[in-house]
Amino acid sequence: MAEQYNTLGAALVEQWGPPSDAVQAYDEEINEHVTIRIYAPACQKKALPVGVYYHGGGYMAGSPALEDPICRIISEQTPCIIVSVDYRLAPKYKLPTGIDDGYDAFLWAYENASKLNGNPFAYFAIGGSAGGGIALSVTEKLIRNGKRSLIQGVVALNPITSHMDNPPAKYKDIYKSYSENASNVPLIDRHCMDVSFGNSGVQPDDSLVFVTLSSNLSSFPPVYIATCEKDILRDDGVVLEHLLQDAGVKVKREHYARFPHYFFVFPSVKASLTFILNAVQGIKFVLNPDIMPSPQRTTEHLLGEHTSTNRESAVANEADSSKKRDHITNTSHDAGYDQTSSNRTGIDSDTRLDTPHPDSIPNPAPTQPDTEFADEEEQDEQPEEDDPFGLDDTDSTRTASTASITSSITRYRWENGRRYHAYKDGVYWGPNDEQAAEHLDIAHHLFLLSFDNKLHLAPIGKNPQRVLDIGTGTGIWAMDFADQYPSAQIIGTDLSPIQPTWVQPNLKFEIDDAEDEWMWQRDSFDYVHVRCMFGCIADWPRFYQQALRHLKPGGYFEQIEFAPGFKSDDGSLDPNSPYGTWHDIGVEVGRKMGRSFETMYEMADMISDAGFTNIHEKRYKWPIGTWKRSRADKVLGAWVRFHIEQGLENWSMAVLTRFMGWSRERVLLEIALVKQDLKRDDIHGYHEMRVVYGQKPRD
């Protein structure tokens, strides 16, 4: 079993791609038994927090090398020094040998704070699975030996905290994961744990190994815990949280619904990077925030430096904005303070494209899309493609925030493996499943990157009162706007109820078709925002007239759109390649639909014709890939390429099968060929984007 674990781990490390030069790493022997790997952010001059990291592997497998990508991300993004410990493993070395090695490494790291450029007041233990258990056991041993002052926090990711045969009596009734996840779950099951505990020589009543039996919990520093639903160790974390709360210890637990044990080491899973970045926030939770330095670089560069072809989708727009969607439950407890909240984050296992060989695909005749309809409660039966863990991956927990939603609105269309809206079925061409939702949130981050982190360019003032967001999608722009402008009442509309339920009190979402007659009071909005509505409106002049009528005099309308395809100025993009013909295909699709995909080129004139004044247009050429010279352009280009790669199927599957007669296989092949060219830096492609805003006359 250890050999299989190590082989898989080595393969996963390769998938993360080459290491970034933003973190320096080197190995050092601290005694005759223990070697450590030290990670330090480059160019950091201040003394940094120090985390002593313990790898997973059931006490009998694993090594620092197998979790090298995770340590690098944590080191850079916290920022902190990471000391990753190569502790001795079972069955040759029974426990508590591994714990003793971990303890010795922690003391060495503390005693060498000056050498490491570490802050002696900001030391923490961190680890996952068995390593999470060791991090907790090292803390227990420090307390027993009168060295509690050396450690300021613990970050325990899917940790071992209890023996399945001897959970704490007080919480035995909720300790169910060993029965619920005993078999038919990915990665580890009951058999794996039996082997691990058997080889490690642990006793069920050992309170050093199983800290839920400790009598010292009230002396523990703050603890951050991450648990996963499909994990046999799930309730190890749950019970530990309860016991720490009982002991008055500051504790926070984040729970990942539908995910299995240790999924975050898989770079092909979208949520992996989100998990790791949330662990970074966990470090900041357990340490004193006043001593935390800022990272030299923010998370957007992780896209280019920690991704492989199948993985470039785990992007978190910082942990803050990622928590505005589904499937993470976050509970926190401090002494004298207890709060439970549901943060909605949208993390989701990845879908991968298995590209068919071109020779295997005949030139297809026009086909009808493979279409089904399913009520929302039946959606669990709809398969997601290539779920890496074989787990249920629907987003049926998403609900609308208005009470008027009927079952017909959530009786979604399933077509070619993707899910589409039911209300006004077929009017909008884009899917509304989790894959599409994540892509919309990636686009949101890209716009922020382009606009210097601004949510709008129109000069709307500091206190707008009523704001309308047409085609709100996941609602992420509206939620950010509600945070920035608490004085405003925001309405976000869409055909699909995929927005979170738990939102700010000054925001509400409504199911509405922007092509219908607008039912709001005229002259009532200070600002109307529209983004990425190409191919959605049949009569744009009428749409702009409605926006004008419903704005207050002096109010602003703003629209952001991008082109249906891609260009180059130097001839490096072959106009006859799939990459080069994407634009023309989009134009033809729009013509057949009767809904133009060229809105970007036309909107300034149409907005002016509608009667708006003070019209401004700003044009952008987004570089695709990292072919430009400046670092800022390389970061932007990496995001643009990522956005396009994730968007190609969303943009094309429905329209090409419905209006162009293509088969699903032909669409996927075309997408695969475009993606091949997207990665070529000798093609100097760019994607055009424009912003237009105008003002309703005051008279």
C-alpha positions as CSV (number, residue, x, y, z in Angstrom):
1,M,0.0,0.0,0.0
2,A,2.9,2.4,0.8
3,E,4.4,1.8,-2.6
4,Q,1.2,2.5,-4.4
5,Y,0.7,5.7,-2.3
6,N,4.3,6.9,-3.2
7,T,3.9,6.1,-6.9
8,L,0.6,8.0,-7.1
9,G,2.1,10.9,-5.1
10,A,5.1,11.2,-7.4
11,A,2.8,11.3,-10.5
12,L,0.7,14.0,-8.9
13,V,3.7,16.2,-8.2
14,E,4.6,16.0,-11.9
15,Q,1.1,17.2,-12.8
16,W,1.5,20.4,-10.7
17,G,4.1,21.5,-13.2
18,P,7.6,23.0,-12.5
19,P,8.2,24.7,-9.2
20,S,8.0,28.5,-9.1
21,D,11.2,30.5,-8.4
22,A,9.2,32.6,-6.0
23,V,10.0,30.1,-3.2
24,Q,13.5,28.8,-2.5
25,A,13.8,25.3,-1.1
26,Y,16.7,23.3,0.4
27,D,17.2,20.2,2.5
28,E,19.0,19.9,5.8
29,E,19.8,17.1,8.3
30,I,18.9,18.1,11.8
31,N,20.1,14.8,13.4
32,E,21.1,11.3,12.3
33,H,17.4,10.3,11.8
34,V,15.6,13.4,10.5
35,T,16.0,15.4,7.4
36,I,13.9,18.5,6.7
37,R,13.1,20.5,3.6
38,I,12.9,24.3,4.2
39,Y,10.8,26.6,2.0
40,A,11.3,30.4,2.1
41,P,9.7,33.0,-0.1
42,A,12.3,34.8,-2.2
43,C,12.8,38.5,-1.6
44,Q,11.2,38.6,1.9
45,K,13.4,40.6,4.2
46,K,11.1,40.6,7.3
47,A,11.1,37.8,9.9
48,L,8.3,35.5,8.9
49,P,6.0,33.0,10.6
50,V,7.3,29.5,10.6
51,G,5.2,26.4,10.0
52,V,6.5,22.9,10.7
53,Y,4.8,20.7,8.1
54,Y,4.0,17.0,8.5
55,H,3.1,15.1,5.3
56,G,0.3,12.5,5.1
57,G,0.6,8.8,4.3
58,G,-1.0,6.9,7.2
59,Y,2.3,7.0,9.2
60,M,3.8,4.5,6.8
61,A,4.2,6.3,3.4
62,G,4.8,9.7,1.9
63,S,7.6,12.2,2.1
64,P,8.2,16.0,1.9
65,A,8.9,15.6,-1.9
66,L,5.3,14.3,-2.5
67,E,3.8,17.5,-1.0
68,D,6.3,19.9,-2.4
69,P,3.7,21.9,-4.5
70,I,1.4,22.4,-1.5
71,C,4.3,23.6,0.7
72,R,5.5,26.0,-2.0
73,I,2.0,27.6,-2.4
74,I,1.5,27.9,1.4
75,S,5.0,29.4,1.9
76,E,4.5,32.0,-0.8
77,Q,0.9,32.9,-0.1
78,T,1.0,33.2,3.7
79,P,3.9,34.2,3.4
80,C,5.9,32.0,5.8
81,I,8.8,29.7,6.3
82,I,7.8,26.0,5.9
83,V,9.9,23.3,7.5
84,S,8.7,20.0,6.0
85,V,9.7,17.0,8.1
86,D,10.9,13.7,6.7
87,Y,9.9,11.7,9.8
88,R,10.5,8.0,10.2
89,L,7.8,5.7,9.0
90,A,6.1,2.5,10.0
91,P,6.2,-0.5,10.0
92,K,9.9,-0.3,10.6
93,Y,9.5,2.5,13.1
94,K,6.4,2.3,15.2
95,L,4.6,5.2,16.7
96,P,5.5,7.4,18.6
97,T,8.8,7.5,16.6
98,G,7.2,9.7,13.9
99,I,5.8,12.0,16.5
100,D,9.1,12.2,18.3
101,D,10.8,13.1,15.0
102,G,8.2,15.7,14.4
103,Y,8.7,17.1,17.9
104,D,12.5,17.3,17.5
105,A,12.0,19.1,14.1
106,F,9.7,21.6,15.8
107,L,12.3,22.3,18.5
108,W,15.1,22.6,15.9
109,A,13.0,25.0,13.9
110,Y,12.3,27.2,16.9
111,E,15.9,27.1,18.2
112,N,17.1,28.1,14.7
113,A,14.6,31.0,14.2
114,S,17.4,33.4,13.5
115,K,19.0,31.2,10.9
116,L,15.6,30.7,9.2
117,N,14.7,34.4,9.5
118,G,11.7,33.2,11.4
119,N,9.5,35.2,13.9
120,P,9.7,33.3,17.2
121,F,6.3,34.6,18.2
122,A,4.6,33.0,15.1
123,Y,5.4,29.3,15.1
124,F,2.6,26.8,14.1
125,A,2.3,23.1,13.3
126,I,0.6,22.1,10.1
127,G,-0.1,18.8,8.4
128,G,-2.6,16.6,6.6
129,S,-4.1,13.2,7.4
130,A,-1.6,11.3,9.5
131,G,0.5,14.5,9.3
132,G,-2.4,16.5,10.7
133,G,-2.5,14.0,13.5
134,I,1.3,14.4,14.1
135,A,0.9,18.2,14.1
136,L,-1.7,17.8,16.9
137,S,0.4,15.2,18.7
138,V,3.5,17.5,18.6
139,T,1.3,20.2,20.2
140,E,0.2,17.8,22.9
141,K,3.9,16.8,23.6
142,L,4.9,20.5,23.8
143,I,2.2,21.1,26.3
144,R,3.2,18.0,28.3
145,N,6.9,19.2,28.4
146,G,6.1,22.7,29.5
147,K,6.8,24.3,26.1
148,R,3.3,25.5,25.2
149,S,4.6,29.0,24.7
150,L,6.6,27.9,21.6
151,I,3.5,27.2,19.4
152,Q,0.9,29.7,18.5
153,G,-1.5,27.6,16.3
154,V,-2.3,24.3,14.6
155,V,-3.6,23.7,11.0
156,A,-5.0,20.2,10.7
157,L,-6.2,19.1,7.3
158,N,-8.3,15.9,7.3
159,P,-6.5,14.9,10.5
160,I,-6.4,11.6,12.4
161,T,-7.5,12.5,15.9
162,S,-9.4,9.3,17.2
163,H,-9.2,5.6,17.0
164,M,-12.2,4.1,15.4
165,D,-12.7,1.7,18.4
166,N,-12.3,4.3,21.1
167,P,-13.8,7.7,20.2
168,P,-14.5,10.1,23.0
169,A,-17.6,8.9,24.9
170,K,-19.2,12.3,24.9
171,Y,-19.4,12.4,21.1
172,K,-19.6,8.8,20.3
173,D,-23.1,9.2,18.8
174,I,-21.9,11.6,16.1
175,Y,-18.7,9.7,15.3
176,K,-20.3,8.0,12.2
177,S,-17.8,8.4,9.4
178,Y,-16.1,5.1,10.0
179,S,-19.4,3.4,9.2
180,E,-20.8,5.8,6.6
181,N,-17.5,5.9,4.7
182,A,-16.2,2.5,5.5
183,S,-16.2,1.4,1.8
184,N,-17.0,2.7,-1.7
185,V,-15.2,6.0,-1.1
186,P,-12.1,7.2,-2.9
187,L,-8.5,7.1,-1.6
188,I,-8.9,5.6,1.9
189,D,-11.4,3.3,3.5
190,R,-11.7,1.2,6.6
191,H,-9.3,-1.4,5.3
192,C,-6.6,1.3,4.8
193,M,-7.1,2.6,8.3
194,D,-6.8,-0.9,9.8
195,V,-3.6,-1.5,7.9
196,S,-2.3,1.9,9.0
197,F,-3.0,1.5,12.7
198,G,-1.9,-2.1,12.6
199,N,1.5,-1.3,11.1
200,S,2.0,1.8,13.3
201,G,1.5,-0.2,16.5
202,V,-0.9,2.3,18.0
203,Q,-3.1,1.5,21.0
204,P,-6.7,2.8,20.9
205,D,-6.3,4.6,24.3
206,D,-3.0,6.5,23.4
207,S,-3.8,10.1,24.1
208,L,-0.6,11.3,22.5
209,V,-1.5,9.8,19.1
210,F,-5.3,10.4,19.5
211,V,-5.5,13.9,20.9
212,T,-9.3,13.7,21.3
213,L,-8.5,11.7,24.4
214,S,-6.1,14.4,25.8
215,S,-6.7,16.1,29.1
216,N,-4.7,19.1,27.9
217,L,-7.1,20.4,25.2
218,S,-7.8,23.6,27.2
219,S,-4.2,24.5,26.8
220,F,-4.1,24.1,23.0
221,P,-3.4,27.1,20.9
222,P,-6.0,28.2,18.2
223,V,-6.8,25.4,15.7
224,Y,-8.0,25.4,12.1
225,I,-9.5,22.1,10.8
226,A,-10.5,21.1,7.3
227,T,-12.9,18.1,6.9
228,C,-14.3,16.4,3.8
229,E,-17.7,14.7,3.6
230,K,-16.6,11.5,1.7
231,D,-13.8,10.9,4.2
232,I,-13.5,8.1,6.7
233,L,-11.7,10.6,8.9
234,R,-14.5,13.2,8.6
235,D,-15.7,12.9,12.1
236,D,-12.2,12.9,13.6
237,G,-12.2,16.6,12.7
238,V,-15.8,17.1,13.8
239,V,-15.3,15.6,17.2
240,L,-12.1,17.5,17.7
241,E,-13.9,20.8,16.9
242,H,-16.5,20.0,19.5
243,L,-14.0,19.1,22.2
244,L,-12.0,22.3,21.6
245,Q,-15.1,24.4,21.7
246,D,-16.0,22.7,25.0
247,A,-12.5,23.5,26.3
248,G,-12.8,27.2,25.3
249,V,-10.2,27.1,22.5
250,K,-10.4,29.3,19.5
251,V,-11.3,26.9,16.6
252,K,-12.5,27.1,13.0
253,R,-13.5,24.2,10.8
254,E,-14.2,24.3,7.1
255,H,-16.1,21.4,5.6
256,Y,-16.0,20.3,1.9
257,A,-19.2,18.6,0.9
258,R,-19.0,15.8,-1.6
259,F,-15.2,15.6,-1.5
260,P,-13.0,12.7,-0.4
261,H,-10.0,12.5,1.9
262,Y,-6.9,14.5,0.8
263,F,-8.4,15.5,-2.5
264,F,-6.3,18.7,-2.6
265,V,-3.2,16.9,-3.7
266,F,-4.9,16.2,-7.0
267,P,-4.1,19.2,-9.4
268,S,-6.9,18.0,-11.8
269,V,-9.5,18.9,-9.2
270,K,-10.8,22.4,-9.5
271,A,-11.2,22.8,-5.7
272,S,-7.7,21.8,-4.8
273,L,-6.2,25.3,-5.0
274,T,-9.2,26.7,-3.2
275,F,-8.6,24.3,-0.4
276,I,-4.9,25.2,-0.1
277,L,-5.6,28.9,-0.2
278,N,-8.3,28.5,2.5
279,A,-5.6,26.7,4.5
280,V,-3.5,29.8,4.1
281,Q,-6.4,31.7,5.6
282,G,-6.5,29.1,8.3
283,I,-2.9,30.0,9.2
284,K,-3.8,33.6,9.5
285,F,-6.8,32.6,11.7
286,V,-4.6,30.8,14.2
287,L,-1.8,33.4,14.3
288,N,-2.0,37.0,15.5
289,P,-3.1,39.0,12.4
290,D,-1.0,42.0,13.5
291,I,2.2,40.0,12.8
292,M,1.2,38.6,9.4
293,P,3.2,40.1,6.5
294,S,1.7,40.4,3.0
295,P,2.7,38.1,0.2
296,Q,5.0,39.5,-2.5
297,R,2.5,38.3,-5.1
298,T,-1.2,37.7,-5.1
299,T,-2.8,34.4,-6.2
300,E,-3.3,35.1,-9.9
301,H,0.2,34.0,-10.9
302,L,-0.6,30.5,-9.5
303,L,-2.5,29.9,-12.7
304,G,0.6,29.8,-14.8
305,E,3.1,28.4,-12.3
306,H,1.1,25.6,-10.6
307,T,-1.0,24.2,-13.4
308,S,-1.0,21.5,-16.0
309,T,-3.3,21.0,-19.0
310,N,-6.1,19.2,-17.1
311,R,-5.9,21.3,-14.0
312,E,-6.1,24.9,-14.9
313,S,-9.4,25.5,-13.2
314,A,-8.8,25.6,-9.5
315,V,-8.4,29.3,-9.4
316,A,-9.6,31.1,-6.3
317,N,-10.1,34.8,-6.6
318,E,-8.5,35.1,-3.2
319,A,-10.1,33.0,-0.5
320,D,-12.4,36.0,0.2
321,S,-14.4,36.0,-3.0
322,S,-14.3,32.3,-3.5
323,K,-16.4,31.9,-0.3
324,K,-19.4,33.5,-1.9
325,R,-20.6,30.3,-3.5
326,D,-21.6,26.8,-2.4
327,H,-20.4,23.7,-0.6
328,I,-18.1,24.9,2.1
329,T,-19.5,25.1,5.6
330,N,-17.4,27.3,7.9
331,T,-17.8,27.1,11.7
332,S,-15.7,29.1,14.1
333,H,-15.5,29.3,17.8
334,D,-13.6,31.6,20.2
335,A,-13.6,31.7,23.9
336,G,-16.8,33.5,24.8
337,Y,-17.8,33.7,21.1
338,D,-19.6,31.1,19.0
339,Q,-20.6,31.7,15.4
340,T,-21.8,29.3,12.7
341,S,-22.3,30.5,9.1
342,S,-22.7,28.9,5.7
343,N,-20.3,30.4,3.2
344,R,-21.2,29.5,-0.3
345,T,-18.3,28.6,-2.5
346,G,-18.9,26.4,-5.5
347,I,-15.9,24.1,-5.3
348,D,-16.3,21.2,-7.5
349,S,-14.4,18.2,-8.9
350,D,-12.9,18.8,-12.3
351,T,-14.2,17.7,-15.6
352,R,-11.6,16.6,-18.1
353,L,-11.6,16.5,-21.9
354,D,-10.6,13.1,-23.3
355,T,-10.0,14.2,-26.9
356,P,-10.9,11.7,-29.6
357,H,-8.4,11.0,-32.3
358,P,-9.3,12.9,-35.5
359,D,-9.3,9.8,-37.6
360,S,-12.1,8.3,-35.4
361,I,-14.5,11.1,-36.2
362,P,-16.3,11.0,-39.5
363,N,-17.7,14.2,-41.0
364,P,-21.1,14.1,-39.3
365,A,-24.4,14.8,-40.7
366,P,-26.5,17.4,-38.8
367,T,-27.7,15.9,-35.6
368,Q,-30.3,16.8,-33.0
369,P,-28.8,17.5,-29.6
370,D,-29.0,14.8,-27.0
371,T,-31.5,16.5,-24.7
372,E,-33.3,15.5,-21.4
373,F,-35.2,17.5,-18.9
374,A,-34.9,16.9,-15.1
375,D,-36.5,18.3,-12.1
376,E,-34.1,19.8,-9.6
377,E,-34.7,17.0,-7.2
378,E,-33.8,14.5,-9.9
379,Q,-30.5,16.1,-10.9
380,D,-28.3,13.9,-8.8
381,E,-29.0,11.3,-11.4
382,Q,-27.5,13.4,-14.1
383,P,-23.8,12.4,-14.6
384,E,-21.0,14.9,-14.6
385,E,-18.3,14.0,-17.1
386,D,-15.1,12.4,-15.9
387,D,-15.6,13.2,-12.2
388,P,-12.1,12.3,-10.9
389,F,-13.5,10.6,-7.8
390,G,-16.8,9.2,-9.1
391,L,-18.7,11.4,-6.6
392,D,-22.0,13.1,-7.0
393,D,-21.2,16.5,-8.5
394,T,-24.4,18.3,-9.1
395,D,-25.1,21.7,-7.6
396,S,-28.6,21.0,-6.5
397,T,-28.0,22.9,-3.3
398,R,-28.1,26.1,-5.2
399,T,-31.5,27.8,-4.8
400,A,-32.9,31.1,-5.9
401,S,-33.4,33.9,-3.4
402,T,-37.0,34.8,-4.3
403,A,-40.0,32.9,-3.0
404,S,-41.7,32.8,-6.4
405,I,-39.6,30.1,-8.0
406,T,-41.6,27.2,-9.2
407,S,-40.6,23.7,-10.1
408,S,-40.8,24.6,-13.8
409,I,-38.0,27.0,-13.4
410,T,-35.7,24.4,-12.0
411,R,-36.8,21.7,-14.5
412,Y,-33.5,22.2,-16.3
413,R,-32.6,21.0,-19.8
414,W,-29.8,18.4,-19.9
415,E,-28.1,18.4,-23.3
416,N,-24.8,16.8,-24.4
417,G,-23.8,16.4,-20.8
418,R,-24.4,20.0,-19.8
419,R,-27.3,21.6,-17.9
420,Y,-29.3,24.6,-19.3
421,H,-31.9,27.0,-17.9
422,A,-35.6,26.0,-17.9
423,Y,-37.3,29.4,-17.7
424,K,-37.6,30.7,-21.3
425,D,-35.9,27.5,-22.4
426,G,-33.5,28.0,-25.3
427,V,-33.4,31.8,-25.2
428,Y,-29.9,31.8,-23.7
429,W,-27.3,29.5,-25.2
430,G,-25.0,29.1,-22.2
431,P,-25.1,26.3,-19.6
432,N,-25.9,27.0,-16.0
433,D,-24.1,24.1,-14.3
434,E,-21.3,24.3,-11.9
435,Q,-18.6,24.2,-14.6
436,A,-20.3,27.3,-16.2
437,A,-20.6,29.0,-12.9
438,E,-16.9,28.6,-12.1
439,H,-16.1,30.0,-15.5
440,L,-18.3,33.1,-14.8
441,D,-16.4,33.7,-11.6
442,I,-13.1,33.4,-13.4
443,A,-14.3,36.0,-15.8
444,H,-15.1,38.2,-12.9
445,H,-11.6,38.0,-11.6
446,L,-10.2,38.8,-15.1
447,F,-12.3,41.9,-15.4
448,L,-11.1,43.0,-11.9
449,L,-7.5,42.4,-13.1
450,S,-8.2,44.5,-16.2
451,F,-9.9,47.4,-14.3
452,D,-7.4,47.7,-11.5
453,N,-9.7,46.0,-9.1
454,K,-12.6,48.3,-9.9
455,L,-16.2,47.0,-10.3
456,H,-17.2,49.7,-12.7
457,L,-15.7,52.5,-14.8
458,A,-18.7,54.7,-14.9
459,P,-18.5,57.7,-12.4
460,I,-21.5,56.7,-10.3
461,G,-20.5,58.5,-7.2
462,K,-19.9,57.3,-3.7
463,N,-23.6,56.6,-2.7
464,P,-25.7,55.0,-5.4
465,Q,-29.1,54.1,-4.1
466,R,-30.7,51.7,-6.6
467,V,-28.7,49.4,-8.9
468,L,-29.7,46.9,-11.5
469,D,-27.4,44.1,-12.6
470,I,-28.8,42.4,-15.8
471,G,-27.7,38.9,-16.4
472,T,-26.2,38.5,-13.0
473,G,-25.1,34.9,-13.5
474,T,-23.6,33.6,-10.2
475,G,-24.2,37.0,-8.7
476,I,-20.6,37.5,-7.8
477,W,-20.4,41.1,-9.2
478,A,-23.6,42.0,-7.5
479,M,-22.3,40.6,-4.2
480,D,-19.0,42.5,-4.5
481,F,-20.9,45.7,-5.4
482,A,-23.2,45.2,-2.3
483,D,-20.1,45.0,-0.1
484,Q,-18.6,48.1,-1.6
485,Y,-21.7,50.2,-1.6
486,P,-23.8,49.4,1.5
487,S,-26.0,52.4,0.8
488,A,-27.2,50.8,-2.4
489,Q,-30.1,48.4,-2.9
490,I,-29.1,46.0,-5.7
491,I,-31.3,43.8,-7.8
492,G,-29.6,41.0,-9.9
493,T,-31.6,39.3,-12.6
494,D,-31.1,36.2,-14.5
495,L,-32.9,33.3,-16.3
496,S,-31.3,30.8,-13.9
497,P,-31.6,30.6,-10.1
498,I,-28.0,29.7,-9.5
499,Q,-27.2,32.5,-7.1
500,P,-26.5,32.0,-3.4
501,T,-29.3,32.2,-1.0
502,W,-27.2,33.8,1.8
503,V,-26.4,37.3,0.5
504,Q,-26.1,40.8,1.9
505,P,-29.4,42.4,3.1
506,N,-29.0,45.1,0.4
507,L,-29.1,42.6,-2.4
508,K,-31.8,40.4,-3.9
509,F,-31.9,38.1,-7.0
510,E,-34.9,37.8,-9.3
511,I,-35.7,35.4,-12.1
512,D,-36.4,37.6,-15.1
513,D,-36.0,37.9,-18.9
514,A,-34.4,41.2,-19.8
515,E,-36.1,41.0,-23.2
516,D,-39.5,41.3,-21.6
517,E,-41.1,44.6,-20.6
518,W,-39.3,45.8,-17.5
519,M,-41.8,46.0,-14.6
520,W,-39.7,48.2,-12.3
521,Q,-40.7,51.8,-11.7
522,R,-39.4,54.2,-14.4
523,D,-36.7,56.7,-13.4
524,S,-35.8,54.6,-10.4
525,F,-32.2,53.3,-10.9
526,D,-28.9,55.2,-10.4
527,Y,-26.9,52.6,-12.3
528,V,-27.6,49.7,-14.7
529,H,-24.8,47.2,-15.2
530,V,-24.6,44.7,-18.1
531,R,-21.8,42.2,-18.7
532,C,-21.2,39.5,-21.3
533,M,-24.7,39.5,-22.9
534,F,-23.5,38.9,-26.4
535,G,-25.9,36.5,-28.3
536,C,-28.6,37.1,-25.6
537,I,-30.7,40.0,-26.9
538,A,-32.6,39.9,-30.2
539,D,-33.5,43.7,-30.2
540,W,-30.7,45.7,-28.6
541,P,-32.2,49.1,-29.5
542,R,-35.3,48.2,-27.5
543,F,-33.2,46.9,-24.6
544,Y,-31.2,50.2,-24.5
545,Q,-34.5,52.2,-24.6
546,Q,-35.8,50.3,-21.6
547,A,-32.6,50.9,-19.7
548,L,-32.8,54.6,-20.5
549,R,-36.4,54.8,-19.3
550,H,-35.7,53.1,-16.0
551,L,-32.6,55.1,-15.1
552,K,-33.0,58.3,-13.0
553,P,-32.0,61.5,-14.8
554,G,-28.2,61.6,-14.5
555,G,-27.9,57.8,-13.9
556,Y,-25.4,55.7,-15.7
557,F,-25.6,52.6,-17.9
558,E,-22.5,50.5,-18.4
559,Q,-21.9,47.5,-20.6
560,I,-18.9,45.2,-20.9
561,E,-18.5,42.8,-23.9
562,F,-15.8,40.9,-25.7
563,A,-15.4,39.7,-29.3
564,P,-16.7,36.3,-30.5
565,G,-13.2,35.2,-31.6
566,F,-9.5,36.0,-31.6
567,K,-7.1,38.0,-33.6
568,S,-3.4,38.8,-34.1
569,D,-1.8,41.9,-35.6
570,D,1.4,40.3,-36.9
571,G,-0.1,37.4,-39.0
572,S,1.0,34.8,-36.5
573,L,-2.6,33.5,-36.2
574,D,-3.5,31.4,-39.1
575,P,-7.0,32.6,-40.2
576,N,-7.8,29.1,-41.5
577,S,-6.9,27.3,-38.3
578,P,-9.6,26.4,-35.8
579,Y,-8.2,29.1,-33.6
580,G,-8.4,31.6,-36.4
581,T,-11.9,30.6,-37.6
582,W,-13.5,30.8,-34.2
583,H,-14.5,34.4,-34.8
584,D,-16.2,33.7,-38.1
585,I,-18.1,30.7,-36.6
586,G,-19.4,33.0,-33.8
587,V,-20.6,35.5,-36.3
588,E,-22.4,32.9,-38.3
589,V,-24.0,31.4,-35.2
590,G,-25.3,34.8,-34.2
591,R,-26.8,35.3,-37.7
592,K,-28.6,32.0,-37.6
593,M,-29.8,32.6,-34.0
594,G,-31.0,36.1,-34.8
595,R,-29.0,37.3,-31.8
596,S,-25.7,39.0,-32.7
597,F,-22.4,37.8,-31.2
598,E,-20.8,41.1,-32.4
599,T,-22.4,43.3,-29.7
600,M,-19.0,44.6,-28.6
601,Y,-18.5,46.3,-32.0
602,E,-22.0,47.8,-32.1
603,M,-22.9,48.8,-28.6
604,A,-21.4,52.3,-28.5
605,D,-23.4,53.5,-31.5
606,M,-26.6,51.8,-30.3
607,I,-26.3,53.3,-26.8
608,S,-25.8,56.7,-28.4
609,D,-28.8,56.2,-30.7
610,A,-30.9,55.3,-27.7
611,G,-30.4,58.8,-26.3
612,F,-27.6,58.4,-23.8
613,T,-25.0,61.2,-23.5
614,N,-21.5,61.5,-22.1
615,I,-20.6,58.2,-23.8
616,H,-17.2,56.8,-23.1
617,E,-15.7,53.7,-24.7
618,K,-12.6,52.0,-23.5
619,R,-11.0,49.3,-25.7
620,Y,-8.7,46.5,-24.5
621,K,-6.6,43.9,-26.2
622,W,-6.2,41.0,-23.9
623,P,-3.1,39.0,-24.8
624,I,-3.7,35.3,-24.9
625,G,-0.9,33.5,-23.2
626,T,2.5,34.7,-22.0
627,W,4.0,35.9,-25.2
628,K,4.2,39.6,-24.2
629,R,7.3,40.8,-22.4
630,S,6.1,42.6,-19.3
631,R,5.3,40.6,-16.2
632,A,1.9,42.3,-15.9
633,D,1.0,41.3,-19.4
634,K,2.2,37.7,-18.8
635,V,0.0,37.5,-15.7
636,L,-3.0,39.0,-17.6
637,G,-2.3,36.7,-20.6
638,A,-2.2,33.6,-18.5
639,W,-5.6,34.5,-17.0
640,V,-7.0,35.3,-20.4
641,R,-5.9,31.9,-21.8
642,F,-7.3,30.2,-18.8
643,H,-10.6,32.0,-19.2
644,I,-10.8,31.0,-22.8
645,E,-9.9,27.4,-22.2
646,Q,-12.5,27.1,-19.6
647,G,-15.1,29.0,-21.7
648,L,-14.8,27.3,-25.1
649,E,-17.3,24.5,-24.3
650,N,-19.6,26.8,-22.4
651,W,-19.7,29.2,-25.4
652,S,-20.0,26.7,-28.1
653,M,-21.7,23.4,-27.2
654,A,-25.3,24.5,-27.4
655,V,-25.0,26.9,-30.4
656,L,-22.9,24.6,-32.6
657,T,-25.1,21.5,-32.0
658,R,-28.4,23.4,-32.2
659,F,-27.7,25.9,-35.0
660,M,-24.8,24.5,-36.9
661,G,-25.7,20.8,-36.9
662,W,-22.4,19.7,-35.3
663,S,-22.1,16.6,-33.2
664,R,-20.9,16.8,-29.7
665,E,-17.8,14.9,-30.7
666,R,-17.0,17.4,-33.4
667,V,-17.4,20.3,-31.0
668,L,-15.0,18.7,-28.5
669,L,-12.5,18.0,-31.2
670,E,-12.6,21.6,-32.4
671,I,-12.2,22.8,-28.8
672,A,-9.2,20.5,-28.4
673,L,-7.5,21.9,-31.5
674,V,-8.1,25.5,-30.4
675,K,-6.6,24.7,-27.0
676,Q,-3.5,23.3,-28.6
677,D,-2.9,26.6,-30.4
678,L,-3.7,28.7,-27.3
679,K,-0.6,27.2,-25.6
680,R,1.7,28.3,-28.4
681,D,3.6,31.5,-27.6
682,D,4.7,31.9,-31.2
683,I,1.0,32.8,-31.9
684,H,0.6,36.4,-30.7
685,G,-3.2,36.2,-30.3
686,Y,-5.4,38.5,-28.4
687,H,-9.0,38.8,-27.4
688,E,-10.8,42.1,-27.7
689,M,-12.9,43.5,-24.9
690,R,-14.6,46.8,-24.6
691,V,-16.4,48.9,-22.0
692,V,-19.0,51.5,-22.9
693,Y,-20.9,53.7,-20.4
694,G,-23.2,56.5,-20.9
695,Q,-25.4,58.9,-18.9
696,K,-29.1,59.5,-19.0
697,P,-29.6,63.3,-19.7
698,R,-30.5,65.2,-16.6
699,D,-33.2,67.2,-18.4
